[in-house]
């Protein structure tokens, strides 16, 4: 499993990831965007570049915030804390945000 970094996820925008909920449910989430948070967070240069992932779930997914296991062939499997957000878009389905600082 590769360390989660901006550089790892940025090329995968529009890729589909398999998400596993702790209750055993699975869904395919599409990576909509990878946001560089360097300017917003202003962390010391020796730390990993902060970034956020935005993953779109199908309309049938009604999961609350919590830990999901996210898998993709290019990244491996990561256990991530995902938060559903309202992002000012009319796209169907729940949008999850994952922040790495």
Residue pairs with C-beta under 8 A, 6 or more apart in sequence:
1 75
1 76
1 77
1 78
2 8
2 75
2 76
3 48
4 75
4 78
4 80
4 100
5 48
5 49
5 51
5 100
6 34
6 36
6 49
6 51
6 100
8 74
8 75
9 31
9 34
9 51
9 53
9 75
10 34
12 31
12 34
12 72
12 74
12 75
13 31
13 32
13 33
13 34
14 30
14 31
14 32
15 30
15 31
15 72
15 74
16 28
16 29
16 30
16 31
16 72
17 28
17 29
17 30
17 31
17 55
17 70
17 71
17 72
17 75
18 26
18 27
18 28
18 29
18 70
18 71
18 72
19 26
19 27
19 28
19 29
19 55
19 57
19 68
19 69
19 70
19 71
19 82
20 26
20 68
20 69
20 70
20 71
21 27
21 63
21 66
21 68
22 66
22 67
22 68
25 63
27 57
27 58
27 60
27 61
28 58
29 55
29 56
29 57
29 70
29 96
30 55
30 56
31 53
31 54
31 55
32 54
32 55
32 56
32 95
33 53
33 54
34 51
34 52
34 53
34 54
35 51
35 52
35 53
35 54
36 49
36 50
36 51
37 49
37 50
37 51
37 52
37 99
37 101
38 49
38 50
40 50
41 50
41 101
43 50
43 101
48 100
50 99
50 100
50 101
51 99
51 100
52 97
52 98
52 99
52 100
53 80
53 97
53 98
53 100
54 87
54 95
54 96
54 97
55 70
55 82
55 95
55 96
55 97
55 98
56 91
56 93
56 94
56 95
56 96
57 63
57 93
57 94
57 95
57 96
58 92
58 93
59 92
59 93
59 94
61 93
61 94
62 94
63 82
63 84
63 94
64 84
65 81
65 82
65 83
65 84
66 81
66 82
67 79
67 80
67 81
67 82
68 79
68 80
68 82
68 96
69 77
69 78
69 79
69 80
70 77
70 78
70 79
70 80
70 82
71 77
71 78
80 98
81 98
82 96
82 97
82 98
83 96
83 97
83 98
84 94
84 95
84 96
84 97
85 95
85 96
85 97
86 95
87 95
89 95
